[in-house]
């Protein structure tokens, strides 16, 4: 658990201001800058790891930053809605995506679940590795509704598909982990 360290020699801080923070061990105080801000840094040697404090001398592990992108869409009957489209870029690599989704029909019916898939790119075209794993929970009235991760050109798309006779409003979010050669 992090602790708040207050230097009482100068008296109490003004209401709402921030004083020095320390890590779990109580060592290496990380003082705020002149504007009472604790600065966050992304570690260039470990992308996605956020640290706080002075990167040169008082870096303290803070937490993981997992990129997440969300989108919404509406399907009518068996039409599809692309909730999120993520370009994989020009650098060859392997991505694992995890999505979470919920859909609400105009009736009382609903659908939701998770999807996980691994894709690779050569920098020009996305390819799915093996199959996408899904956990789907839905009401029988919208039995035809579904969702998936698909490869299209050099993109990964989080796609929802409607059900015959239903209007469904969707919201989905996906997060990813990327590995490239040499990292």
VENJOQUI-V356537 format. One record per residue. N is the residue number from 1. SS is DSSP state (~ for helix, > for strand, _ for the rest). OMEGA is omega in whole degrees, 0 to 359 (NA if undefined). Layout:
n=N ss=SS omega=OMEGA
n=N ss=SS omega=OMEGA
This chain:
n=1 ss=_ omega=177
n=2 ss=_ omega=180
n=3 ss=> omega=173
n=4 ss=> omega=180
n=5 ss=_ omega=181
n=6 ss=_ omega=175
n=7 ss=_ omega=186
n=8 ss=~ omega=181
n=9 ss=~ omega=183
n=10 ss=~ omega=181
n=11 ss=_ omega=182
n=12 ss=_ omega=178
n=13 ss=_ omega=176
n=14 ss=_ omega=179
n=15 ss=_ omega=177
n=16 ss=_ omega=180
n=17 ss=_ omega=185
n=18 ss=_ omega=177
n=19 ss=_ omega=183
n=20 ss=_ omega=175
n=21 ss=> omega=175
n=22 ss=> omega=177
n=23 ss=_ omega=183
n=24 ss=_ omega=183
n=25 ss=_ omega=182
n=26 ss=_ omega=180
n=27 ss=_ omega=177
n=28 ss=_ omega=178
n=29 ss=_ omega=179
n=30 ss=> omega=184
n=31 ss=_ omega=173
n=32 ss=_ omega=175
n=33 ss=_ omega=183
n=34 ss=_ omega=180
n=35 ss=_ omega=181
n=36 ss=_ omega=176
n=37 ss=_ omega=170
n=38 ss=_ omega=184
n=39 ss=_ omega=178
n=40 ss=> omega=181
n=41 ss=> omega=170
n=42 ss=> omega=182
n=43 ss=_ omega=182
n=44 ss=_ omega=178
n=45 ss=_ omega=179
n=46 ss=_ omega=182
n=47 ss=_ omega=181
n=48 ss=_ omega=177
n=49 ss=> omega=181
n=50 ss=> omega=177
n=51 ss=> omega=178
n=52 ss=> omega=177
n=53 ss=_ omega=181
n=54 ss=_ omega=184
n=55 ss=_ omega=182
n=56 ss=_ omega=187
n=57 ss=_ omega=187
n=58 ss=_ omega=182
n=59 ss=_ omega=180
n=60 ss=> omega=179
n=61 ss=> omega=182
n=62 ss=> omega=182
n=63 ss=> omega=180
n=64 ss=> omega=174
n=65 ss=_ omega=179
n=66 ss=_ omega=180
n=67 ss=_ omega=179
n=68 ss=> omega=179
n=69 ss=> omega=182
n=70 ss=> omega=177
n=71 ss=> omega=180
n=72 ss=> omega=177
n=73 ss=> omega=179
n=74 ss=> omega=174
n=75 ss=> omega=175
n=76 ss=> omega=187
n=77 ss=_ omega=185
n=78 ss=_ omega=178
n=79 ss=_ omega=177
n=80 ss=> omega=175
n=81 ss=> omega=176
n=82 ss=> omega=184
n=83 ss=> omega=180
n=84 ss=> omega=173
n=85 ss=> omega=181
n=86 ss=> omega=175
n=87 ss=> omega=183
n=88 ss=_ omega=174
n=89 ss=_ omega=187
n=90 ss=_ omega=181
n=91 ss=_ omega=177
n=92 ss=_ omega=181
n=93 ss=> omega=177
n=94 ss=> omega=181
n=95 ss=> omega=167
n=96 ss=> omega=181
n=97 ss=> omega=173
n=98 ss=> omega=181
n=99 ss=> omega=174
n=100 ss=> omega=189
n=101 ss=> omega=172
n=102 ss=> omega=177
n=103 ss=> omega=180
n=104 ss=> omega=178
n=105 ss=> omega=178
n=106 ss=_ omega=172
n=107 ss=_ omega=181
n=108 ss=_ omega=185
n=109 ss=_ omega=179
n=110 ss=> omega=178
n=111 ss=> omega=177
n=112 ss=> omega=178
n=113 ss=> omega=181
n=114 ss=> omega=179
n=115 ss=> omega=178
n=116 ss=> omega=179
n=117 ss=> omega=178
n=118 ss=> omega=182
n=119 ss=> omega=173
n=120 ss=> omega=174
n=121 ss=> omega=173
n=122 ss=_ omega=182
n=123 ss=_ omega=182
n=124 ss=_ omega=183
n=125 ss=_ omega=178
n=126 ss=> omega=178
n=127 ss=> omega=177
n=128 ss=> omega=176
n=129 ss=> omega=180
n=130 ss=> omega=182
n=131 ss=> omega=176
n=132 ss=> omega=178
n=133 ss=> omega=183
n=134 ss=> omega=166
n=135 ss=> omega=186
n=136 ss=> omega=174
n=137 ss=> omega=182
n=138 ss=> omega=175
n=139 ss=_ omega=182
n=140 ss=~ omega=182
n=141 ss=~ omega=178
n=142 ss=~ omega=184
n=143 ss=_ omega=181
n=144 ss=_ omega=182
n=145 ss=_ omega=180
n=146 ss=> omega=176
n=147 ss=> omega=185
n=148 ss=> omega=167
n=149 ss=> omega=181
n=150 ss=> omega=174
n=151 ss=> omega=177
n=152 ss=> omega=186
n=153 ss=_ omega=177
n=154 ss=_ omega=182
n=155 ss=> omega=167
n=156 ss=> omega=184
n=157 ss=> omega=173
n=158 ss=> omega=190
n=159 ss=> omega=175
n=160 ss=> omega=177
n=161 ss=> omega=182
n=162 ss=_ omega=181
n=163 ss=_ omega=182
n=164 ss=_ omega=178
n=165 ss=_ omega=183
n=166 ss=_ omega=169
n=167 ss=> omega=184
n=168 ss=> omega=174
n=169 ss=> omega=187
n=170 ss=> omega=166
n=171 ss=> omega=180
n=172 ss=> omega=177
n=173 ss=> omega=175
n=174 ss=> omega=173
n=175 ss=> omega=185
n=176 ss=> omega=170
n=177 ss=> omega=184
n=178 ss=> omega=172
n=179 ss=> omega=176
n=180 ss=> omega=179
n=181 ss=_ omega=177
n=182 ss=_ omega=180
n=183 ss=_ omega=NA
